[in-house]
Amino acid sequence: MSTLTFGALRQANNTRQMEWPGNDKADVAFRAIEVAGEFGEVAEAVKKHLRLTRGIKGSTASQEDVADEMADALISLDLLAAEMGIDLSTAVARKFNRTSVKYGLNTRLPE
């Protein structure tokens, strides 16, 4: 398993966005639409992967294709979070732990 952290992703995203032509025109609305599009691509890749594994005729996608789309979705989600001043690491841990408490589960993430 990789040791990539949300912090490292944020830092790399911030650095790369400074290089990205037109990034100054990307606002919260643009980032939100980008996230929706990327997560739609995840769903499409999963559907195509199911075609592959179930022998259904049509275009297919490998597990690596699905992983690539998931990565794009997470990257775009971090860009939206950055635009809104949200620390994903904190947000994920807090929400995960609230759900554990709600359902009487013992597993928690460090906050």
C-alpha positions as CSV (number, residue, x, y, z in Angstrom):
1,M,0.0,0.0,0.0
2,S,1.3,3.5,-0.9
3,T,2.2,6.0,1.8
4,L,0.6,8.9,-0.1
5,T,-1.2,11.3,2.2
6,F,-3.9,13.9,1.6
7,G,-1.3,16.5,2.5
8,A,1.2,15.3,-0.1
9,L,-1.6,15.2,-2.7
10,R,-2.7,18.8,-1.8
11,Q,0.9,20.0,-2.0
12,A,1.4,18.4,-5.4
13,N,-2.0,19.7,-6.7
14,N,-1.2,23.2,-5.6
15,T,2.2,23.1,-7.3
16,R,0.9,21.6,-10.5
17,Q,-2.0,24.1,-10.6
18,M,0.4,27.0,-10.7
19,E,1.8,25.5,-13.9
20,W,-1.6,24.7,-15.4
21,P,-2.6,27.2,-18.2
22,G,-5.9,28.8,-17.4
23,N,-6.1,27.6,-13.8
24,D,-6.7,31.2,-12.6
25,K,-10.2,30.8,-14.2
26,A,-11.1,27.7,-12.2
27,D,-13.4,28.6,-9.3
28,V,-15.6,26.5,-6.9
29,A,-18.3,26.0,-9.5
30,F,-15.8,24.8,-12.1
31,R,-14.2,22.4,-9.6
32,A,-17.6,21.1,-8.5
33,I,-18.6,20.3,-12.1
34,E,-15.2,18.7,-12.6
35,V,-15.7,16.4,-9.6
36,A,-19.1,15.4,-10.9
37,G,-17.7,14.6,-14.3
38,E,-14.8,12.6,-12.9
39,F,-17.0,10.5,-10.6
40,G,-19.3,9.9,-13.6
41,E,-16.3,8.6,-15.4
42,V,-15.6,6.2,-12.5
43,A,-19.1,4.8,-12.8
44,E,-18.7,4.4,-16.6
45,A,-15.4,2.6,-16.1
46,V,-17.0,0.2,-13.6
47,K,-19.8,-0.5,-16.0
48,K,-17.3,-1.3,-18.7
49,H,-15.3,-3.5,-16.3
50,L,-18.5,-5.4,-15.5
51,R,-18.9,-6.0,-19.2
52,L,-15.5,-7.5,-19.3
53,T,-15.9,-9.7,-16.2
54,R,-19.4,-10.8,-17.1
55,G,-18.8,-11.4,-20.8
56,I,-21.3,-8.7,-22.0
57,K,-20.7,-7.4,-25.5
58,G,-19.6,-3.8,-25.8
59,S,-16.5,-1.7,-24.9
60,T,-14.7,-2.8,-21.8
61,A,-12.3,-1.4,-19.2
62,S,-9.6,-3.1,-17.1
63,Q,-9.2,-2.8,-13.4
64,E,-6.3,-0.4,-14.1
65,D,-8.7,1.8,-16.2
66,V,-11.1,1.9,-13.2
67,A,-8.2,2.7,-10.9
68,D,-7.1,5.6,-13.2
69,E,-10.6,7.1,-13.1
70,M,-10.8,6.7,-9.3
71,A,-7.4,8.6,-9.1
72,D,-8.7,11.4,-11.3
73,A,-11.8,11.7,-9.2
74,L,-9.8,11.9,-6.0
75,I,-7.5,14.5,-7.5
76,S,-10.4,16.6,-8.6
77,L,-12.1,16.3,-5.2
78,D,-8.9,17.6,-3.6
79,L,-8.8,20.5,-6.0
80,L,-12.4,21.4,-5.0
81,A,-11.6,21.0,-1.3
82,A,-8.5,23.3,-1.7
83,E,-10.7,25.9,-3.5
84,M,-13.1,25.8,-0.5
85,G,-10.4,25.7,2.2
86,I,-11.3,22.2,3.3
87,D,-8.7,19.8,4.7
88,L,-9.8,16.4,3.4
89,S,-7.7,14.5,5.9
90,T,-9.6,16.2,8.8
91,A,-13.0,16.0,7.1
92,V,-12.6,12.3,6.3
93,A,-11.5,11.3,9.8
94,R,-14.3,13.4,11.4
95,K,-17.0,11.9,9.2
96,F,-15.7,8.3,9.4
97,N,-15.6,8.6,13.2
98,R,-19.1,10.1,13.4
99,T,-20.5,7.2,11.3
100,S,-18.7,4.7,13.6
101,V,-20.3,6.4,16.7
102,K,-23.7,6.5,15.0
103,Y,-23.7,2.8,14.3
104,G,-22.0,1.7,17.5
105,L,-18.8,0.6,15.7
106,N,-15.4,0.6,17.4
107,T,-13.2,1.5,14.4
108,R,-11.9,5.1,14.5
109,L,-9.4,7.2,12.5
110,P,-7.0,9.5,14.3
111,E,-8.2,13.1,14.1
